[in-house]
Amino acid sequence: PSMNVNPRMGIYKCFACGAGGDAIKFVQEYERVGFVEALRLVAAKAGIAIPENLSFGDKGDADKTALAAQANQIALQVYVETLPKSQQAIEYLKSRGLTGETAKQFQIGFAPENPDLILQRAQSKKIPVAAFVEAGILGESMGRVFDRFGGRLIFPIFNLSGRVIGFGGRIMPGKEGAKYVNTPESPLYQKSRVLYGFNFARQSIDQSGEAVIVEGYMDLVSLWQAGIHNAVAVCGTALTKEHAQMLGRFARKVYLFFDGDTAGRNAVRRSLEPLLAQGVEARVPVLPESEDPDSFVRRNSAGAVQSLFTSADDLPAFWVRDRGKSVESLSPEEKDSMLREAAKVLAHNPSADVREEHLQHLRRRLGLKPESVKPQPRSFVSGQVSRMSSIKSAVPGSGLGLFVSGSNISVAPEALREWKLLQMLLAYPNVAGPVVEEVKLEWFSDPRPRELFDHAVALSLEKGDVSLAELNERIPESLRDGLAALELPEGDAPERVRRESLDYVLAMEKSYWQNRKREAKTVEEIQEIQKCIQALNLRR
């Protein structure tokens, strides 16, 4: 068979692609979601209730978050029911070219000025008012309760599972106040980790391998109505590394479809680093100076919108256009400055080949000879000091050694691959990172790389990336010599890094199962372990 599932041990192995793990891991891989979301999907299938927010801290906080999630759902129902009763809101949606079908698809609503209806629903459902305050729906001032979104058009924000986690409220024409009011940060809603419309767009993005990023709710809704269903929007913030990581699971190419003015071009520049760090190809559709995605979509045919993406600028074309001058009018100093700036941005891409290709393309556009241009050294984390410089000056090496010259680290032969895997992970996180996702701590025989690996993964889960300086501060003093002594090579081909990392992982797992086999006490257990070892042999 191409796949082996062992219910007794609770694991699976795919002989064709090499994937393996438990039920949660399978759902994570198949649905491309995080651990908590996969846990919810498995629990729902089994009829098990999971709290809206898993918390390993104070139970009271978890209870508050669960109530806030119920408050969000009640508010959504009220807002959706109120929309048809507001003639002003209906006329406004019509003026923006939106149909009733589109409003229903995105569950667009309207928040009544008075919070009485929400308070009545809360009382009938026995949900305390404090839960609505916790969710950022209601506010309190001088003993009075008010709806923070009162009198606004409501765009509900959903997570990937389709649960409402927050709201964006747009002010109506003729009213005073901020143009948009968004749900404040809470355990349910962190704008740096949420993309509006992702729950609707995920399937289309997965199928096409392409995503469109816009900056506004109306931009996204207009694109959807025009037949472009692979678009997502940031929620009142710049594109973050967490956003880029979410998109990178599904998309190989991302279109940055922002306003055509200077602010829009600035937003494109800010978005490049997190996207490039994920190895994603970035393209920039060119809008007229006075247009935004919503206005362009409303004034043009679907074909014209699609052609905008077909003819989108690649990075070298964007950089040249962004200068606002013809190539002929650029001085040699300006061209040199462009190349240096581009090299700094491209340094975030894990592929040396891609970095070099973009720079050579830019040179050709600038009318320069295709000389060898080396990008700036890629640091492990954007904005951090390069490599190990904040811990210990790395000794230049060939990239073939494990430790820098002069180090005094002893390693048993069977643990060499564990240090090598750690070396690959720290040197090439974007390439080796996905390979080591299935590694378990019990596969390590040496406690030093095991503990370093554990700390690195924990830091990555907390912050989405790892700073070597921060990792050095977190680990015990006894591990710092080992971390500082690791030689971190540069310039290896991504495919070689991925292949070698996978070889180390397979060798570690095989050694683990062989040790288990020696310790097994029953024939059945030995047979089951042998199947796992055979599956690993097929992956080589």
N, C-alpha and C positions, 0 to 999 in steps of 0.2 A: 504493500500500500504506500501511497505517497505521503500519508500522514498517520501518525500513531498517537492515539489518545489513551491515557492510562487513568481511568477513574479512581483506582485505588490510591495512586500516588498523587492524583490531582494535577497532572502535567500533560502537556502535548508537545509533539515534535513534528515539524514539517520537513520531510526529506528533500523536497524540491527546492525550497528557499532557505532552509536552515533555521526558520523561526521556531521559538519554543518558549515555554513558560506555563503559568497557571491560567485559570479562567479569566481573571482580571487582566492579565497581560494580553491574552488573546483579544479581548474587547478593546483594550487600548490600541493595539496594532490595527485591528480591523476597522474600528470607528475613528481612529486617530484622535483620541481624546486623552486627557490626563487621568491620573489614578482615581481621583475622587469621582469624576464624571463616569468613568468606567464602572466604578463600584455602584453608582446609582443605577446604571443601566442593568447590571446583573441583578441587583436587588429588586428592581421593578419586575424583571422577568420571573423572579422567584416569589413575588408577592410580599416582599419584605419592605417595611417602611424605613427610609433613611432620613435623618434630619436634614433640613435645607442647608445647614452649614455644619460640616463636621468640625468638631473642636476637641483638641486633646488637652485643653486647659480647663477653666472654670465651667462647670455645668450650667451655671446661671447665665453665662454669656451665650452658650449654645441655645438655651431656651429663648433668650431674647431674640436671637437671630431667626429662629424658627417662627416666632410670632411676627417678626418683621416681614418674613417671606409671605405669610398669610395676609398681612396688611397690604402688601404690594398687589396681591391677587384681587383683593376686595376693591382697592382703588382702581385697578384696571377695569373691572366690571362697571364701576360707577362712571368712569370717564368714557368708555365705549358707549354705554347707554345714554349718556348725556349729549353726545355729538349730534344725533339727528334733531335734538330739541333746540340747538343753537343755530339760528339762521345765519348769523354772522360767520360762524365757523364753516358752515356749508358753502356759503358764497366765497369765502376765502380759498377753500380747497379748489373750488371750480375755477377761480381766477388764476390759480397756479397750475391748472390743467390736469388735476388729479381726478380720477373717476371714483365712484363709490366702491367698485371692485378692488381698486388699489388700497383705498382707506380700510377696507375690511381685511385685506391680506395682511397689512401691517398693524392692524388693530389700533388705528389712529383714533384718538378720543378728544374730549374737551372737558376741562376741569371747571365745574361750577364755581362761581365766586364764593358761595357760602359752603362751608364744610358739613352742613347738617346731614346731607344724604350719606356721606361717608361715616359720620358718627352714628347714624341710625343703623347702618349695616354692621358697623363694629359691635354695637350693642346686641344686635340680633345674633351675631356669630360668637359673642362673648370674647371678643378680642379687645384688650385694653387700649385706651387712647395712646398710652406710652409706646405701644408697638408701632403706631403710625408715625410718631415722632422719631423713634429709632430708625425707621425706614426712610426718613427724610421727606415724608409726604405732608405731614402736618407740622406746624410750628406753634410755639407758645410765646406770648408776649403780654406782660401785665395781666396775667390771669386769663387771657383770651386765647382760644385755639383758632388757628386759621390754616387754610390750605396754601402751601407754598407755591402751588401751581395754579391757584385760582384765576379763572378768566383766560387761561392759555390753551392753545392747541397742544395736544399731548402725543408724543411719540414714545411708546413703550420700548424699553430696551430688554432684550431677552438673552439668556445664555445659550450655549450650543444645544442644550436639551429642550429649549423652548420655554423655560421658566422665566417669568418676568422678574428682573432684578433691579430695575430702576426706570426713570422716566426723563425725557427731555421735553421742556415746555416752551413753546414759542409764543411770544407776545402777539396779540391781535393788532391789526392796523388801527392807529388813532390812540392807542393806549401808551402810557408812559412806563418806563422801566427797562431793565436789561432785555435785549432781544431774545436771549435764551436763558432759562434756568434749568439746571441739571440736578439730579439726585446727588447729594453729598456722598463723600467716601464712607463706606461702611463695610462690615464683614461680607455682605452680599454683593456689593458693587465697588469695584476699583477700576476707574476709567482707564488706567494704564494697562489693564488686562482684558478689556472688553472692546469688541468691535461691533458697532451697530449693524444689524442685518446679517451677521455671520451665520445665524441659525437658518436663514433662508438661502444664503448663497453657498453654503458648504458643499452641497452635492454638485452644483455647477462648477465650482472651483476645482473640486476633486476630479471631475470628469475631463475638464479642459486643461488643467494644470496651469491656469492663468487666473489672476485676480485683479480687480480694479479697486483702488483706494480713493475715496473722496473725503471731503472734510465736513460735510453737512448732511443732516437728515433728509432735507428736501432734495439734495443732489442725488442721494442714493435712491430714494423713492421714485424720482423722475426717471433714472436710469432703468430701474426695474420695470416701470410701466412701458418703457421703450423697448423692452425685450432683452436688456442686458442684465442677466441674473447672477453674475459672478462678482458683484460689487459689494464692498463693505465700507463703513465710515468710522472714523475716529470720533470719540465723544468729547469734544471740547478740550482736546489735548493734542500734542504732537505725537507722531508715530513713535512708539517705544520699542525697546528690544523684545518685550513680552508680546507685543502685537506682531512683530516680525517673526518671532518663533512660532506663533499660532499659524500664521500664513505659510511659513516655510514647511509645515507638515503636509500641506495640500498643493501649494503652487510652486511652479518652477519659474514663472514669469509674473511680475507685478507691474501694473500701469499706475503711475502716480498722476491721477486726474484731478488737479487742483485748479484754483482760479488762475486766469491768465495774467494777472497783475504781478507787481513786485512781491507782494505778500505771498502769493501762490508759489512763485519761484523760490522764495526763501523756504517755504514749507517743503518743497521738493528736496532742497539741499539738506535740510535737517533729517529727512526721511531716508536718505541714501545709506548712511552708516549702518543702522540696524538691519536694513535689508541685505546689504552686501555681506554682512557678518554671517548671514544664513545661507550664503551662496546662491541667492535668488537674483535672477536677471531683472534689472529695473528698466522700464521704458517710460517716456514722458510725452503724452499727447499734447499737442500745441494748440492752446486756445487763444483767440484774439484777446488783446489787453483788457477789453471792457466786459468780457464774458466770464461766467462761472459755469460749471457743468450743468446745473439746472436750467439756466437761461438758454444755453446752447442746445440742449436736448429739446426744449419746448419750441425753439424756433427753427429746428432743422429736422429732416427726415431721419428715420432709423438708419438708412444707408449712409447718410452723411456722418452720423455719429460713429458708425462702425468703421468708416474710412479714416476717421480721426485716430483710431487705435492702430489700424493697419499701417499708417504713415508716422506713427509715434517716433520721437527722437530716441536713439540709444544714448548712452551716457556721453560719449565724445561730442555728439551733435548737440546735446543739451548744454554742455559746458561752453561750447562755442557760441551758441545762441544766447546763453545767459549773459555773456559779456556785453551784448547790445551793440557790438561793433562788427564791421566786416573784417574778415581775416586779413585782407590787404592793408587795413589801417592799423593792425596790431603791431606794436614794436617788438623787436627781439626779446626785450626784457619782459614784456607782457606775455609773450608766448612761453617764455621760460617759467614765469610765475604760474601760468595755467597748468603746465606740466607738473610742477611741484605740488600744487594744490590737488590736482587729480590723483597724483601718486599717494598723497596722504589719505584721501578718501578710499581709494582702491585697496590700501593696505589692510582694510577690514575684511576683504574677500579672502577666504582660505585657499583659493587656487592661484598659484603663481602663474600658471598659463593664462588664466582669465585676466589677471592684473596686467601682464605683459601685453596681451592682445589689445586691451582697451587703450593702453598708453601708446602703442604703435599706431592704432587707429586715430588717436588724437593727433599724433605727430603728422600723419598724412593729411588730416583736415587742416592743419596749420601750415601745410606746405613745407614741412621739414623732412629731412632724410630719415628713413627708418633705422635709426641707430638703436643700440641696446640701451634701454632705459630700465633701471631697476627701481621698483617701488620702495617706499620706505619700509623698514623692517616691521612685520606685523606683530604687534604686541598681543599678549594673550587676552587682554580685555581692552576695549576701546577706552582711550583716555588714560590708561595706566602706563607706567614706565615699561619699557620694552623688556620682555622676558624676565630674567632673574636679577636685574640690576638693583632692585630695591632690597634684595636679600643678600646676594653675593655676586661679585663680578664673575660672569661666566667665562670660562676659558674657551676660546674658539676651538672648535673641533671639526672633524670630518662628518659628524652626524652618525658615525657608525658605533661610537662608544656609548657606554651606559652612564659612566660618571666622569666628571671633569678631571683633568690631570691633577695629581697630587692628593686626591681624596682618599680617605682611609675607611671605605665602607666594605665590609665583608658580606658576601651573599652566597648562600648555599646554591648548588647547581639547580635544584628543583624549584627554587624561588626566583631564578633569573628572569623567567618570562613574566612574573608578576611585576617586577620593577620595570621591565620593558614596556608592559602595557600601561603602567602609570606614566612612563616617559612619553609614550605616544599620546595619551590623553591630555597631558599638560602642554605638549608642544603643538598638537594639532586638534584642538577641542572640537572644531566643527566637522572634522572628518572622522576622528576616532570616537567622538562622543556618542553618536547613534549606535556604534558597534558595541559599546560597553554597557548599554542600557540593561541588558539581561544578566550582567555579572552579579553573582551573589557573594557576599563576604565570606561565606564558608568555603568558597573555592580557593581562598588564599591560604598558603602554608606558612608564610612569613608575616608576623603581626605588624611589622613596620609598613610595608606597602599597603597592607589591608587597612590600617588606621588612616594612612594618608589618603587612600582612595575614598574611604568613608567620609572623611572631613570634606574632601573636594566635592563629592556628590551632595552632601548636606548643604554646603555653601551655594552650590548651583541651584538646588531646589528653593532655597530661601530667596536668592537674588537674581536668578535667571542666568547667571554667569559666575565666573570665578576670577578673583584678583589674586595673583600669587602673593602679593604683599599681605593681603587680608588672610589668605590661607596660612601663611607663615605665622601671623599673630595668633591664629586660632589653635594651632596644633601645640602639643606639649613640647617642652624644650628638648626632650629626648629624640624627637623626630626631625628637628630642624636641620641637623647635619645631613640627614638623608635627603631632604628636600633640596637643600642648597647644593648638594653634590651632584644632583641629576643634571646631565648635559642635555639641553633641549635643542635638537637639531632644527634646521630650517631648510626649506627648498625642496623637500621630498615630494614626489608626485602623489596626488590624493589617492589614486587607485592603489599604489604601493602601500601607503599608510593604512588604508582601509583593509587591505589583504593581510598585512602583517598583524594588525590589531586583532583581526578575526582569528588568525592562527594562534595568537597568544590566548585568546578567550577559549577557543576550542581545546587547547592543550590543558589549560587550567581546569576546565570542566571535566575533561576526560580523566585527569589525575584525581579529581575529587571523587568521581564515580568508581574508579578503580580502588581507591582507599575504602569507599563504602562497601564495595564487593568483598574485600578482604575481611571486613568486620561483620558482614551479613551472617545471620544465624539460621536462616531457613532457605530451602531450595527455591521457594516462590520468590523471595526477595532477591536472591541472586539472579534469577531469570529476568525479573523486571529491570534490574540494574543493567544486565547485559544488553537488553533491548535499547536502553538509553545510550550505552557505549557504541552499539552498532549504528545507531542513528547519527551519532557524532562522527563516526568514521565515514559515513556517506556524505557528510558535509565538506570533507576535505577535498 
